[in-house]
Amino acid sequence: MLPQSPPRSLRHGLALLPALLLASTHASALPALPGPNASAAPAGEKAPEAPAAAPNPAEAARKALVLLESNGRPVGVGTVLGGDGRVLTALSAVGASELLDVRYADGSVVKAKLGHRDKAWDLALLVPQAGRWKDGLPASEADPTAVELKTIMPVRGKAPTFAPVQLKMRTDAKSKDGDTLPGVLDLDLKGTPVAPGMPIADPSGGVLGVLVRACKMQDGPCIPVSVVAPVSAIRTFLMKTPANAVAPAPWLGIGGAAAQAGSAKGVRVLALAPGSPAEKSGLKAGGEGQGDLIVAVDGQPVDSPEALAEVIGKRQIGQAVKLLVFGGDKFREVGITLRPPPDPK
């Protein structure tokens, strides 16, 4: 069994976490900049558009890292998966918790549920229960033996620092249950402030692995070590993610049907879920002439329950929307703040 007390390097990193602010941008491959001899477009032809500026690795990292907190106490670091919104971290950072706080770069905090775990590799996937933070760091395709490796430590109010670390060798390690973990990266972390779940990156900010807990390869009791789970192990872990490990959809809480009142087309509110955002907003349910008719959401027309669900599904939990409603022979606007559906009982 792994001891409860983390190694000194991890304790050093955790001690610094209250002073750090962590959170992700979907950084794709860096585009090539035009050279000094690039030819101009022929007369009369439109000049080609300049390539997009290369993303700043420090800024991408600042957005991509999150601070994980439990009962107000920092416990580790996570990385947002780009274009996805879920958070990759070390299971040892999560501990026995099924629900943690995720603090983003802008200071906002949301609850996140443990959606997937791998005890052998000490990996965990957290599913935020609100918001749509999609920016994240990409996986690196670089050979870790051929590039300078860096840990990423954001500092509150500043761009994060990329601290160089030395790769000692490719090594094998074991999980606390004795499973062999091939291909882990063994780093010289002496004097480097680190924390469970922290990404190890190449110079451009691509993630080469995640700092996890493991045991030295030897017979006898587990001797805890901090190693890096490589991208190959992370990809295998993510491929096994359960289908239900997804963020909850925003919820209105109505039952409706396509209807028309004069020239107005929309969704007739036939029923309201008790305590739902729709009920609390004052919408009225009923048949023709009684139930409100939802005509548009934030100015976008909806003429069927399917269209309404599609528009709401593109919003995020906690977001306020404005419904254009026809009822009582007049139009009115109704403001609603979306929230997740209640847990099934």
Summary of the structure (lengths in Angstrom):
residues: 345
radius of gyration: 25.0
end to end distance: 36.0
largest distance: 80.2
contacts: 1096
relative contact order: 0.13
helix: 13%
strand: 38%
